[in-house]
Structure formats: structure tokens, C-alpha cells
Amino acid sequence: MADMDKRYYSVAELQEILGVSRQCIYELLKKKKFSWVMVGGKYRISKKSFDEWLDQHQ
């Protein structure tokens, strides 16, 4: 899937984008810094929500 068409990120993708640990991503999820859902026991983070959060924190 092309990145432009993507609607969600995985935890691993956020780790790579932000250059932080898995634990750091889980803390952000726990603090509800962006929208996410559980699908098949895995977190799926809204790309739109994350991108907006990232834009505010650059």
C-alpha cells in the first residue's frame, strides 16, 4: 500500500518515525496523544491523528 493511501500506523512504524523505544510509544498511547484502535490484538494508530499531533510537536 502506498504511504499516501495508508490510514494507520503500527507501533513499529511509529518507533521508526520517532526514533524512540516501544515503551515510549505505549506511553503515548496510554496518554491518548493520538487516536488508536486494537485490531487482532495489535494497536493501529490513526495516521491522520498522529500526523496532526506530530505537526504540533515539531
C-alpha positions in Angstrom: 0.0 0.0 0.0 1.4 3.4 -0.9 2.2 5.6 2.0 -0.3 8.2 0.8 -3.1 5.7 0.9 -2.2 4.4 4.3 -4.8 5.1 7.1 -2.9 3.8 10.1 0.5 3.1 11.6 1.7 0.2 13.6 3.7 0.6 16.8 6.9 -0.4 15.0 6.3 2.2 12.3 5.9 4.9 15.0 9.1 3.7 16.7 10.9 4.2 13.4 9.4 7.6 12.6 10.1 9.0 16.1 13.3 7.1 16.8 12.1 6.0 20.3 11.5 2.8 22.2 8.4 0.6 22.0 7.8 1.5 25.7 7.7 5.2 24.7 5.1 4.6 22.0 3.0 2.6 24.5 3.2 5.6 27.0 2.0 7.9 24.2 -0.9 5.5 23.5 -1.8 5.3 27.2 -1.8 9.1 27.4 -4.1 9.2 24.4 -1.9 11.6 22.5 -3.5 10.4 19.2 -6.3 8.1 18.2 -5.9 4.3 18.0 -7.8 1.1 17.9 -6.9 -2.5 18.7 -7.2 -4.9 15.7 -6.4 -8.5 16.1 -4.6 -7.7 19.4 -2.4 -5.1 17.8 -2.5 -1.3 18.1 -3.4 0.6 14.9 -2.8 4.3 15.2 -4.7 6.7 13.1 -2.3 8.2 10.5 -4.3 11.5 10.4 -4.4 11.8 14.2 -0.7 11.0 14.5 0.4 13.3 11.7 -1.6 16.2 13.3 0.0 15.5 16.7 3.5 15.4 15.1 2.9 18.7 13.2 2.0 20.3 16.5 5.2 19.0 18.2 7.8 19.8 15.6 
